[in-house]
């Protein structure tokens, strides 16, 4: 999706991470690293990359949850 931007000068990227992956929080660091690496490649530069994570909008979890069951 960023291929169309490659001819332009890009100084940095701001990524807003919503809570779509809240069921798999352990995957986030690896996925963010992959995102940054693959987005920097086309410009062959160390782009400034900032990201913001959405805070949890639900009540604090007090007891374990079996994620195999649908709610």
C-alpha positions as CSV (number, residue, x, y, z in Angstrom):
1,X,0.0,0.0,0.0
2,X,2.9,2.4,0.4
3,X,4.4,1.6,-3.0
4,X,2.6,4.6,-4.5
5,X,4.4,6.9,-2.1
6,X,7.9,5.8,-3.0
7,X,8.6,8.5,-5.5
8,X,7.9,11.2,-2.9
9,X,10.1,12.3,0.0
10,X,8.9,10.9,3.2
11,X,10.4,12.2,6.5
12,X,8.7,9.9,8.9
13,X,5.7,7.7,9.6
14,X,3.1,7.9,12.4
15,X,1.3,4.6,13.0
16,X,-1.8,4.4,15.1
17,X,-2.3,0.9,16.4
18,X,-5.9,0.2,17.4
19,X,-7.0,-2.7,19.5
20,X,-7.7,-5.1,16.6
21,X,-5.0,-7.5,17.8
22,X,-5.8,-7.3,21.6
23,X,-6.3,-11.1,21.6
24,X,-2.7,-11.7,20.6
25,X,-0.6,-9.0,22.4
26,X,2.5,-11.1,22.3
27,X,2.7,-10.8,18.5
28,X,2.8,-7.0,18.5
29,X,6.6,-6.4,18.9
30,X,7.5,-8.8,16.1
31,X,4.8,-7.3,13.8
32,X,5.8,-3.7,14.5
33,X,9.5,-4.5,13.8
34,X,8.5,-6.2,10.5
35,X,6.3,-3.2,9.6
36,X,9.1,-0.7,10.2
37,X,11.7,-2.8,8.3
38,X,9.5,-3.3,5.3
39,X,8.4,0.3,5.1
40,X,11.9,1.6,5.4
41,X,13.2,-0.6,2.5
42,X,11.7,1.3,-0.4
43,X,13.3,4.6,0.6
44,X,16.6,3.0,1.6
45,X,16.6,5.3,4.6
46,X,16.2,5.3,8.4
47,X,12.8,6.9,8.4
48,X,11.6,8.3,11.7
49,X,8.9,5.9,12.8
50,X,6.5,6.7,15.7
51,X,3.6,4.7,16.8
52,X,0.8,5.2,19.2
53,X,-1.2,2.4,20.8
54,X,-4.8,2.7,21.7
55,X,-5.5,2.3,25.4
56,X,-7.7,-0.5,26.7
57,X,-11.3,0.7,26.6
58,X,-12.7,-2.2,28.5
59,X,-12.9,-2.8,32.3
60,X,-9.9,-4.3,33.9
61,X,-9.9,-8.1,33.7
62,X,-10.1,-9.6,37.2
63,X,-10.3,-13.4,36.4
64,X,-8.7,-15.6,33.7
65,X,-10.7,-16.0,30.4
66,X,-10.9,-19.1,28.2
67,X,-10.3,-17.5,24.8
68,X,-11.3,-20.7,23.0
69,X,-15.0,-20.0,23.8
70,X,-16.8,-17.2,22.0
71,X,-18.5,-14.6,24.2
